[in-house]
Amino acid sequence: MAVLKVVAAGPLITVQDAGRFGHMRHGVPASGPMDRLAFAAGQVMIANRADAGAIEVSLGGLVLECVEGEVSYAQAGGGFAGGWYVATLRAGDRLRVQAGAWGSWCYLAFAGDLARPKWLDSFATHAISGLGGGAVRTGDVLRIENAQVRSAREASYDAPPQPDQTTPVLVTASPQERHFADDAADVFLDNTYKLTDAFDRMGVRLDGPPIALNEALGIPSEPIVRGSVQVAGDGVPTVLLADHQTTGGYPKIATVLSCETDRVAQMRSGAQVSFQTVTPEEAVAHARAVAEARVSFLDACAAPRASLDEKLMQMNLITGAVAGSED
């Protein structure tokens, strides 16, 4: 077992797995990672099962101290300091995860079993209720059972390039246009919005031209998916993310494509974002292309790295050494 002490933890740091599926019809959110590709990459980099638990780290950062044992870990997500890599923590070592050039979420996956509670057979933490593996807070002690050192995985890994924020986020049109003013869709699509500080795992409110409704009341509650862009009575749009509610009564002006939500989640408050509508056929084609690229990227993350012996053979271990007989 490896034992890690949480020396410092920012807000919204939680234990997640790939998500709690099959329960939304009972009112239970799927939760799971804000950036699903980065989470999956971390598990692949450290050679874990896809459903293993990991720590989702927010912009507030995290400092861990290994107080017992040793364990290899992977860091993946956004442009956090240090990049995407695999290394090993040993007793006395400290690990600091902190924000870098871009991105809002990063993942730590450990070579072992994170000893945290499950709820409905999932580590995925619903941040508001705390159900699942739970929040990670300063002073906590994390235990990694069956901890392993995977030296062959230790390396730096290529991260995806930083998304171009000038590229519009793709959405499908709303089937609820009757609830909006005639020019509402044009207002939403023709303007640039800014992500506000009202940004958490449930979603992010946007600042920009209000989107006018043509009625004062909402609509009967109906199922909601990740990426829904709902508009409250004040005309403010909100993009719903990992911890979104399962039903809601605000009309939706659009839905962000599922394969685009990682990009939105990794934006920071204050970032500018615009939207572009695509047809259902174009959405399917785009989603398939992204899925193919995702498979290729994860295959690259899974490719074997050099063994320890191979790494030693590649190093110049005698630089600076001289024979004792030389003058």
Beta strands, then each sheet from edge to edge (+ up, - down):
strand 1: 2-9
strand 2: 14-16
strand 3: 54-57
strand 4: 62-68
strand 5: 70-76
strand 6: 84-90
strand 7: 94-97
strand 8: 106-110
strand 9: 113-114
strand 10: 141-145
strand 11: 155-157
strand 12: 169-173
strand 13: 193-199
strand 14: 203-207
strand 15: 222-223
strand 16: 228-231
strand 17: 237-240
strand 18: 247-248
strand 19: 252-256
strand 20: 272-273
strand 21: 275-278
sheet 1: 7+ 4- 1+ 10- 9+
sheet 2: 2+ 3- 8+ 5- 6+ 11-
sheet 3: 20+ 13- 14+ 17- 16+ 19- 12+ 21+
sheet 4: 15+ 18-
end
